[in-house]
Structures are given as C-alpha cells and as structure tokens.
Amino acid sequence: MKNLKKIAALVLTASMVFSMTGCAGGKLSAKKLTAAAKKMGAEQYKDMDDFEDLDEDEVEDGVYITASGKDAKHFLKDNDLTEDFYDDSIKNVTIFAIGEEEDYEVLVFNFTFSSKKDAEDFFDDRVDEFEEYCDNDYAEHDDGEENGISYDVCVVDAGYIGITAGAYWSGNTVVVVYGVAEDVDDAVDAIDDIASCYDIVLPSEL
C-alpha cells in the first residue's frame, strides 16, 4: 500500500476482476467512527494532501480525517474508487484507512448529506455498483434493513484475492466500507474492528 490513491485503485481492480468471472448522522454518526478510530490508536490528519500521500508503514495502526467543501471534493474526485462519489449534496466526509503491507487494505467512508433523499440516492447508487462484483459464485451477499439502517453487504473470496464491500444508510448519512486482501478474512476482521462502532450487519456476519 503505497498511498491511498493506490489502495482505491487496487480495490477497484479487484472489483473489475470479479465482475468479469447521537449528533448529526444519528445511527451512523461520523463522531462514532472518529471516536472508534481514536480509541484503536489511529492517527488523525487535518491536511488532505498529507492524508492521500501516506506510505504503507504510516497506516498500519489506522489513520482518519474529516473533510468538507473543496477538501472533500478534491479527494473524492481524484480517486479511481471514489471519482463518482462526490456531488454538491455531500456536506462532509470522514475517511478511515488501515492496512498491513500487502496483507489487507481497508477504507471506511462516512458521508453526511444535505437531505435524506440525497443520502438515499447515493446509497442506491452504491447498491447498483456492488452488483458488478457481488453477483458471482465466489460471493456471499445480504441486503435489507436492521435496527433502522438499510444495508447491502458482500464478501467475495476467490482464493487468490478477496474483497469486501458494504453500504449502510440511515437518515442523511451513508457509510461505505471497502476491503481487499489475499486472505479475505484479514480484511473482514479489520472492517469489524472499526465498523462495529455502528449497530450494523457486518461482513463477518454473512
């Protein structure tokens, strides 16, 4: 994992392979994510350029950042994985990343939108996106609603590489998780460690 742009590119490449074979945010509050990141010893960043250029040895314990306006737009539009994510209705985004050399890489995004409808549309887009690599013989997939949170989650394990993807929507907030690993359990475990701050259906439960 050389930097976060390459993490995103790797997750995107994996997805293409499989497609061929209490505060703002409520139940999904961004503050829950940042509190969990801080508790696990992740380092907080405030400059988006520094965050994007992190080396692999700088994200082993986790890193996170909250951005809005131009900073959020810059990050989302410059990543292969997230270039279609940004629209004017996103008020802010909190991003968490963790990984260990070439073993696993995980990204968690918490998006706060201007309205519930904007958040729902964004969630629906992610669900459509997941179909590209969740609809195959290697995938375990589940969707529905639990604890007032709509979700769509899949774990794909082809033996030589695995990916995890999940989208969760409640109110005006959407949480998206991505993971890639040679041993998919490593990515699943890493997602559990951070995303269990929310009362959601985790990839490990599939």
Order of alpha helices (4+ residues) and beta strands (2+ residues): alpha-alpha-beta-alpha-beta-alpha-beta-beta-alpha-beta-beta-beta-beta-alpha
